Amino acid sequence: MTIPKKITNLSSLILLAIVMIGIFLRSYKIHEALGDWHSWRQADTASVAREYVKAGKIDLLHPQFHDLSSIPSGLDNPDGWRMVEFPLRDGLHAFLATEFPSLGFLEVGRGLSILFSTLTIVIIYFIVLPLSGPVAALSSSLIYAILPYNIFYGRVILPEPMLVMFTMFTLLAYMRYIDTAKLRYWFTTLLSLTCALLLKPTALIILLPMLGYFFASSNKNLKLFFSSAMLPALAIIPYYFWRHHIAAYPAGIPASAWLFNSNGIRFKGAWFRWLFGERIAKLILGYWGLIPLGFGLIKLGQKKQETLVYSGLLLGSLAYLALIATGNVQHDYY
């Protein structure tokens, strides 16, 4: 099913209203100091941009931050190297803060996340629209816009809002490519997936709903299959070179092995309780959100395309929870 070329005026107005509500909620106390939940992690991200501003130049290959201790990596880090995700967000933050100093460094940082989160609201609408219709598309965008969990993490100075935006946009661009077979959508998908992987390799989970959309499409053929297979193969190359580059700066690479299953919690009772009970049911959905989630799961199976794409998103999310078992239990921002 292709995305309708014309959207009704009513749907456009409702989507605009949802976007405005999302921006308003995320802009609450935008001028407040960086002292909210996970402020220590936000400060790490913000300090990379701050160092760029102080240096007067943006060197994306050599990001530095304020922590010179050995705590993150276990090695002395006198130069303050910060070799984690490729600093796309930090570079953009520093550039805008330098070009528009009157806006304020903190405000620009939060404003960027609000922008990425708002774009995700719109992207979700256009993903769901051809799969489930305008009512489901608007409902999905509204839920994403007003969930308190999404509101908070849609304004934090962290790479995740940008990551989620690029990841979801990858799926949308790929759907357009499969529907039209136009090369520009293939390149758009490749660029978006590349950016997402440079931020976090866990963005690869989006391949599952992409695969579902391909097999559910009536346009699939051998040419589209091979061109689709090339997307992750090419998109991961810049990430490989980034990892190869930062390997020369071990003091700037935080310890990460503990994230996977360092305490052996994966698939144990505590793992299910914390992730599905505390994180998803309580913190994210606030319990009441389990009702529409349940109806959505019941509806799966009625339409092939809808079922395969949503099942891909669900399986990808579960795979992520299982892979980053300890990290997801220990910190809710994962």
SULVEN-V783252 format. One record per pair of residues at least 12 apart in sequence whose C-alpha atoms are under 7 Angstrom apart, sorted by the first residue. I is the first residue (numbers start at 1). J is the second residue. Records with the same first field share a line. If there is no record, write none. Layout:
I=J / J
This chain:
1=130
2=130 / 179
3=129 / 130
15=138
18=142 / 145
19=118 / 121
22=118 / 145 / 146
23=114 / 118
25=151
26=114 / 151 / 152 / 154 / 155
30=107 / 110
31=107
42=156 / 157 / 158
44=65
45=157 / 158
46=157
47=65 / 66
48=63 / 64 / 65 / 90
49=90 / 91 / 93 / 94
50=94
51=64 / 65
52=94
53=94 / 98
58=91
60=87 / 91
63=81 / 82 / 83
64=80 / 81 / 82
65=80 / 81 / 82
66=80
67=80
68=80
72=254 / 255
73=251 / 252 / 253 / 254 / 255
75=251
76=251
77=251 / 252
80=252
81=251 / 252
82=252 / 253
83=246 / 252 / 253
84=253
85=198 / 199 / 200
86=198 / 199
89=159
93=108 / 109
109=157
110=155 / 156 / 157
113=154 / 155 / 156 / 157 / 161 / 162
114=154 / 155
116=161 / 162 / 165
117=154 / 161 / 165
119=165
120=165
121=141 / 144 / 145
122=141
123=168 / 169
124=140 / 141
125=137 / 138 / 140 / 141
127=172
131=305 / 306
132=306
149=283 / 284
159=199
163=196 / 199
166=192 / 193 / 195 / 196
167=193 / 196 / 203 / 206
169=192
170=189 / 192 / 193
171=206 / 210
173=185 / 188 / 189
174=186 / 189 / 210
175=213
178=214 / 219
179=219
190=231 / 235
193=235
194=235 / 236
197=236 / 239
198=239
205=316
206=313 / 316
208=312 / 313 / 316
209=308 / 309 / 310 / 312 / 313
210=309
212=308 / 309 / 312
213=305 / 308 / 309
216=304 / 305 / 308
258=326
259=324 / 325 / 326 / 327
260=323 / 324 / 325 / 326 / 327
261=325 / 326
262=326
263=326
265=325 / 326
266=322 / 325
271=329
274=329
275=329
